[in-house]
């Protein structure tokens, strides 16, 4: 709780006063500490070099995903509106610049899309989970193509990330699954009470966005993530 309160204070007091690089350093440090308190260690598997300016897309496993990515390569996130309602962590995600999307709201989606293009054109790294919901580990749901259009308009690459969570034996960690009727609080306590977790992130080869079609981009990213998880 002390760490969560410190995060809220950082978002409210420090973020308005520091540069983008300063915000990234604070975000990285705070995310690593949160994961350590949950006994989650983070490792980056060998893969492609991480782009500083790109649209990042990843498979979605758990509420941990945002903090795992931020512990290594802080991003501006696009996430479903339900995350905003999470106790404390939802406020922190909002304070860190996360953009929340309500399902089925096309007018809001168009407005957010314009904002994404602007942020990408300003040289920032933006991340989203194109499945739209969490999936069981090892599974990849179809990637929705709508927001891939932002990479095309901003003329930036799409870089897929493959996320997984393993136990001491190297198998998928059962405590991390966040599907069905599992609530955020249930998931949090399952992780805290379970065995230590190793979070693995593998950055994959970028896919050129300029001149592409959003459906082609989405399918290529989905295939890349699914292939990395099978491997």
C-alpha positions, 0 to 999 in steps of 0.5 A, a space after each residue: 500500500 505504501 508503494 501504491 500511495 508513492 506511485 499516486 504521489 509521483 503521478 500527481 507531483 513529479 510527472 508534471 515537473 519532469 521531462 519525458 525521459 524523467 517520467 520514463 525513468 520513474 515509471 520503470 523504477 516504480 513498475 519494477 518495484 511493484 513487480 518485486 513486491 508481487 514476487 515477479 521477476 522480469 527478463 527480456 528474451 533474445 529478440 529484435 532490437 527495441 525501437 524507441 519510436 513505434 506502435 507496440 502490440 502484445 498478447 494480453 495475459 494479465 493486469 501485470 502486462 502493463 507493468 512488465 512492459 513498463 519495467 523494461 521499455 516504458 510506453 504510453 498505453 491504450 487499454 480497455 476502460 475496465 482497467 480504469 476501475 481497478 482499485 488504485 492501479 487504475 488511477 496509477 495507469 491513468 496518471 501515467 498517461 494510459 488512454 482508456 477505450 470503452 467497447 463499442 464506442 465508435 465516436 470515442 474510438 475516432 477521437 482516441 485514434 487522432 490522439 494516437 497519431 499525434 502522440 506517435 508523430 511526436 516521437 513517443 512509443 505507444 503500446 496496446 493489446 489488440 486482442 481486446 481482452 485477456 487470453 489463456 497463456 499460450 493462446 493468441 486471440 485474433 488481433 483487431 485491426 482498427 488501431 493499427 491504422 494509427 501506425 500507417 497514418 503516423 508512418 511508424 513501424 509496428 513492433 510486436 512483443 510476446 509475453 509469457 509468465 513461467 514457474 520455476 520449471 519453465 512451464 506456464 504459471 497457473 497463478 497468472 491467468 486472468 480470464 473468465 470471471 476472475 476479478 482483479 482482487 482475486 487475481 492479485 491475491 492468487 499471485 501474492 499467495 502463489 509461487 514466484 513468477 518469471 515474466 518473459 518479454 520477447 521483442 520481435 522484428 518490426 513491421 513497416 507501417 507506412 504504405 501497409 493495410 491495417 488488416 495486413 499489419 494486424 495479421 502479421 503481428 498476430 502471426 509473429 506473436 503466436 509463432 514466438 509463443 509456440 517457439 
